[in-house]
């Protein structure tokens, strides 16, 4: 029998958002970027 309350718990949404934003921030730092708008870190471009 199917459950009546099939909603996702609020803390799951919060946890997912924190993990997703954290992974995005980590990816930006790994490639040498910055999270502050308007600033560009040193980027090594091999073709220039």
Biopython code that builds the backbone (N, CA, C, O; Angstrom):
import numpy as np
from Bio.PDB.StructureBuilder import StructureBuilder

atoms = [
    (1, "UNK", "N", (0.843, -1.191, 0.000)),
    (1, "UNK", "CA", (0.000, 0.000, 0.000)),
    (1, "UNK", "C", (0.884, 1.248, 0.000)),
    (1, "UNK", "O", (1.885, 1.305, 0.714)),
    (2, "UNK", "N", (0.517, 2.225, -0.787)),
    (2, "UNK", "CA", (1.300, 3.453, -0.908)),
    (2, "UNK", "C", (1.144, 4.328, 0.332)),
    (2, "UNK", "O", (0.088, 4.364, 0.964)),
    (3, "UNK", "N", (2.211, 5.021, 0.657)),
    (3, "UNK", "CA", (2.153, 5.930, 1.806)),
    (3, "UNK", "C", (1.365, 7.179, 1.432)),
    (3, "UNK", "O", (1.373, 7.615, 0.281)),
    (4, "UNK", "N", (0.688, 7.742, 2.420)),
    (4, "UNK", "CA", (-0.073, 8.969, 2.182)),
    (4, "UNK", "C", (0.852, 10.180, 2.081)),
    (4, "UNK", "O", (0.655, 11.046, 1.229)),
    (5, "UNK", "N", (1.850, 10.236, 2.941)),
    (5, "UNK", "CA", (2.756, 11.384, 2.990)),
    (5, "UNK", "C", (4.014, 11.056, 2.188)),
    (5, "UNK", "O", (4.929, 10.419, 2.709)),
    (6, "UNK", "N", (4.066, 11.482, 0.932)),
    (6, "UNK", "CA", (5.216, 11.175, 0.078)),
    (6, "UNK", "C", (6.112, 12.399, -0.124)),
    (6, "UNK", "O", (6.916, 12.423, -1.055)),
    (7, "UNK", "N", (5.986, 13.400, 0.724)),
    (7, "UNK", "CA", (6.822, 14.597, 0.614)),
    (7, "UNK", "C", (8.254, 14.309, 1.048)),
    (7, "UNK", "O", (8.505, 13.417, 1.859)),
    (8, "UNK", "N", (9.182, 15.075, 0.499)),
    (8, "UNK", "CA", (10.584, 14.971, 0.887)),
    (8, "UNK", "C", (10.781, 15.804, 2.148)),
    (8, "UNK", "O", (10.337, 16.951, 2.203)),
    (9, "UNK", "N", (11.438, 15.247, 3.158)),
    (9, "UNK", "CA", (11.693, 16.032, 4.380)),
    (9, "UNK", "C", (12.513, 17.282, 4.085)),
    (9, "UNK", "O", (13.390, 17.273, 3.220)),
    (10, "UNK", "N", (12.222, 18.346, 4.805)),
    (10, "UNK", "CA", (12.885, 19.641, 4.597)),
    (10, "UNK", "C", (14.391, 19.537, 4.769)),
    (10, "UNK", "O", (15.139, 20.163, 4.017)),
    (11, "UNK", "N", (14.850, 18.767, 5.735)),
    (11, "UNK", "CA", (16.286, 18.696, 5.991)),
    (11, "UNK", "C", (17.014, 17.997, 4.852)),
    (11, "UNK", "O", (18.207, 18.237, 4.664)),
    (12, "UNK", "N", (16.342, 17.141, 4.084)),
    (12, "UNK", "CA", (16.954, 16.545, 2.896)),
    (12, "UNK", "C", (17.230, 17.618, 1.852)),
    (12, "UNK", "O", (18.280, 17.608, 1.211)),
    (13, "UNK", "N", (16.297, 18.538, 1.682)),
    (13, "UNK", "CA", (16.489, 19.630, 0.724)),
    (13, "UNK", "C", (17.654, 20.521, 1.146)),
    (13, "UNK", "O", (18.481, 20.912, 0.323)),
    (14, "UNK", "N", (17.708, 20.836, 2.436)),
    (14, "UNK", "CA", (18.795, 21.672, 2.952)),
    (14, "UNK", "C", (20.135, 20.970, 2.759)),
    (14, "UNK", "O", (21.106, 21.590, 2.325)),
    (15, "UNK", "N", (20.188, 19.685, 3.078)),
    (15, "UNK", "CA", (21.421, 18.925, 2.925)),
    (15, "UNK", "C", (21.849, 18.860, 1.460)),
    (15, "UNK", "O", (23.030, 19.024, 1.153)),
    (16, "UNK", "N", (20.905, 18.624, 0.560)),
    (16, "UNK", "CA", (21.219, 18.573, -0.862)),
    (16, "UNK", "C", (21.762, 19.912, -1.354)),
    (16, "UNK", "O", (22.752, 19.947, -2.085)),
    (17, "UNK", "N", (21.124, 21.010, -0.958)),
    (17, "UNK", "CA", (21.589, 22.334, -1.382)),
    (17, "UNK", "C", (22.997, 22.623, -0.869)),
    (17, "UNK", "O", (23.834, 23.149, -1.603)),
    (18, "UNK", "N", (23.255, 22.279, 0.389)),
    (18, "UNK", "CA", (24.589, 22.503, 0.944)),
    (18, "UNK", "C", (25.642, 21.679, 0.208)),
    (18, "UNK", "O", (26.728, 22.176, -0.087)),
    (19, "UNK", "N", (25.322, 20.425, -0.087)),
    (19, "UNK", "CA", (26.273, 19.578, -0.804)),
    (19, "UNK", "C", (26.494, 20.075, -2.235)),
    (19, "UNK", "O", (27.625, 20.093, -2.722)),
    (20, "UNK", "N", (25.417, 20.475, -2.900)),
    (20, "UNK", "CA", (25.530, 20.945, -4.282)),
    (20, "UNK", "C", (26.322, 22.253, -4.349)),
    (20, "UNK", "O", (27.199, 22.402, -5.200)),
    (21, "UNK", "N", (26.024, 23.189, -3.465)),
    (21, "UNK", "CA", (26.753, 24.458, -3.455)),
    (21, "UNK", "C", (28.210, 24.257, -3.053)),
    (21, "UNK", "O", (29.108, 24.902, -3.595)),
    (22, "UNK", "N", (28.434, 23.362, -2.102)),
    (22, "UNK", "CA", (29.806, 23.067, -1.689)),
    (22, "UNK", "C", (30.610, 22.433, -2.815)),
    (22, "UNK", "O", (31.780, 22.764, -3.011)),
    (23, "UNK", "N", (29.985, 21.522, -3.553)),
    (23, "UNK", "CA", (30.674, 20.887, -4.687)),
    (23, "UNK", "C", (30.965, 21.913, -5.781)),
    (23, "UNK", "O", (32.024, 21.875, -6.407)),
    (24, "UNK", "N", (30.034, 22.818, -6.005)),
    (24, "UNK", "CA", (30.252, 23.868, -7.001)),
    (24, "UNK", "C", (31.390, 24.792, -6.600)),
    (24, "UNK", "O", (32.226, 25.147, -7.430)),
    (25, "UNK", "N", (31.425, 25.177, -5.345)),
    (25, "UNK", "CA", (32.507, 26.041, -4.853)),
    (25, "UNK", "C", (33.847, 25.318, -4.939)),
    (25, "UNK", "O", (34.857, 25.914, -5.313)),
    (26, "UNK", "N", (33.851, 24.036, -4.593)),
    (26, "UNK", "CA", (35.094, 23.257, -4.677)),
    (26, "UNK", "C", (35.578, 23.167, -6.114)),
    (26, "UNK", "O", (36.779, 23.258, -6.369)),
    (27, "UNK", "N", (34.659, 22.988, -7.057)),
    (27, "UNK", "CA", (35.042, 22.908, -8.467)),
    (27, "UNK", "C", (35.642, 24.229, -8.941)),
    (27, "UNK", "O", (36.604, 24.231, -9.708)),
    (28, "UNK", "N", (35.085, 25.344, -8.493)),
    (28, "UNK", "CA", (35.626, 26.658, -8.868)),
    (28, "UNK", "C", (37.041, 26.810, -8.323)),
    (28, "UNK", "O", (37.932, 27.281, -9.031)),
    (29, "UNK", "N", (37.253, 26.416, -7.073)),
    (29, "UNK", "CA", (38.586, 26.536, -6.487)),
    (29, "UNK", "C", (39.592, 25.598, -7.153)),
    (29, "UNK", "O", (40.760, 25.957, -7.305)),
    (30, "UNK", "N", (39.161, 24.414, -7.548)),
    (30, "UNK", "CA", (40.058, 23.445, -8.170)),
    (30, "UNK", "C", (40.598, 23.972, -9.492)),
    (30, "UNK", "O", (41.766, 23.761, -9.817)),
    (31, "UNK", "N", (39.756, 24.653, -10.251)),
    (31, "UNK", "CA", (40.217, 25.179, -11.538)),
    (31, "UNK", "C", (40.888, 26.544, -11.394)),
    (31, "UNK", "O", (41.257, 27.156, -12.396)),
    (32, "UNK", "N", (41.049, 27.027, -10.169)),
    (32, "UNK", "CA", (41.786, 28.258, -9.939)),
    (32, "UNK", "C", (40.937, 29.508, -10.009)),
    (32, "UNK", "O", (41.474, 30.600, -10.194)),
    (33, "UNK", "N", (39.647, 29.383, -9.869)),
    (33, "UNK", "CA", (38.771, 30.542, -9.940)),
    (33, "UNK", "C", (38.534, 31.181, -8.591)),
    (33, "UNK", "O", (39.141, 30.799, -7.590)),
    (34, "UNK", "N", (37.648, 32.153, -8.575)),
    (34, "UNK", "CA", (37.314, 32.868, -7.360)),
    (34, "UNK", "C", (35.790, 32.942, -7.234)),
    (34, "UNK", "O", (35.081, 33.015, -8.237)),
    (35, "UNK", "N", (35.304, 32.923, -6.018)),
    (35, "UNK", "CA", (33.868, 33.018, -5.785)),
    (35, "UNK", "C", (33.398, 34.465, -5.710)),
    (35, "UNK", "O", (32.195, 34.725, -5.692)),
    (36, "UNK", "N", (34.338, 35.413, -5.667)),
    (36, "UNK", "CA", (33.996, 36.828, -5.593)),
    (36, "UNK", "C", (33.792, 37.359, -7.008)),
    (36, "UNK", "O", (34.652, 37.188, -7.872)),
    (37, "UNK", "N", (32.660, 38.000, -7.236)),
    (37, "UNK", "CA", (32.350, 38.513, -8.575)),
    (37, "UNK", "C", (33.331, 39.606, -8.980)),
    (37, "UNK", "O", (33.690, 40.460, -8.169)),
    (38, "UNK", "N", (33.756, 39.575, -10.221)),
    (38, "UNK", "CA", (34.619, 40.611, -10.756)),
    (38, "UNK", "C", (36.094, 40.381, -10.562)),
    (38, "UNK", "O", (36.908, 41.178, -11.029)),
    (39, "UNK", "N", (36.463, 39.310, -9.885)),
    (39, "UNK", "CA", (37.886, 39.026, -9.715)),
    (39, "UNK", "C", (38.236, 37.764, -10.482)),
    (39, "UNK", "O", (37.481, 36.792, -10.497)),
    (40, "UNK", "N", (39.381, 37.800, -11.107)),
    (40, "UNK", "CA", (39.850, 36.645, -11.864)),
    (40, "UNK", "C", (41.211, 36.268, -11.334)),
    (40, "UNK", "O", (42.128, 37.087, -11.286)),
    (41, "UNK", "N", (41.330, 35.009, -10.934)),
    (41, "UNK", "CA", (42.608, 34.530, -10.444)),
    (41, "UNK", "C", (43.547, 34.237, -11.594)),
    (41, "UNK", "O", (43.164, 34.348, -12.759)),
    (42, "UNK", "N", (44.770, 33.866, -11.274)),
    (42, "UNK", "CA", (45.733, 33.525, -12.332)),
    (42, "UNK", "C", (45.296, 32.256, -13.061)),
    (42, "UNK", "O", (45.124, 31.202, -12.449)),
    (43, "UNK", "N", (45.120, 32.372, -14.366)),
    (43, "UNK", "CA", (44.704, 31.234, -15.174)),
    (43, "UNK", "C", (45.809, 30.956, -16.192)),
    (43, "UNK", "O", (46.219, 31.848, -16.935)),
    (44, "UNK", "N", (46.275, 29.734, -16.216)),
    (44, "UNK", "CA", (47.323, 29.353, -17.159)),
    (44, "UNK", "C", (46.673, 28.917, -18.463)),
    (44, "UNK", "O", (45.973, 27.905, -18.510)),
    (45, "UNK", "N", (46.905, 29.677, -19.511)),
    (45, "UNK", "CA", (46.372, 29.341, -20.819)),
    (45, "UNK", "C", (47.519, 28.857, -21.705)),
    (45, "UNK", "O", (48.349, 29.662, -22.129)),
    (46, "UNK", "N", (47.576, 27.571, -21.985)),
    (46, "UNK", "CA", (48.723, 27.031, -22.723)),
    (46, "UNK", "C", (48.814, 27.513, -24.170)),
    (46, "UNK", "O", (49.896, 27.458, -24.755)),
    (47, "UNK", "N", (47.727, 27.979, -24.762)),
    (47, "UNK", "CA", (47.754, 28.376, -26.162)),
    (47, "UNK", "C", (48.071, 29.851, -26.358)),
    (47, "UNK", "O", (48.081, 30.321, -27.496)),
    (48, "UNK", "N", (48.333, 30.601, -25.281)),
    (48, "UNK", "CA", (48.689, 32.016, -25.411)),
    (48, "UNK", "C", (50.156, 32.230, -25.126)),
    (48, "UNK", "O", (50.638, 33.361, -25.188)),
]
sb = StructureBuilder()
sb.init_structure("model")
sb.init_model(0)
sb.init_chain("A")
sb.init_seg("    ")
for serial, (resi, resn, name, xyz) in enumerate(atoms, 1):
    if name == "N":
        sb.init_residue(resn, " ", resi, " ")
    sb.init_atom(name, np.array(xyz, "f"), 0.0, 1.0, " ", f" {name:<3s}", serial, name[0])
structure = sb.get_structure()
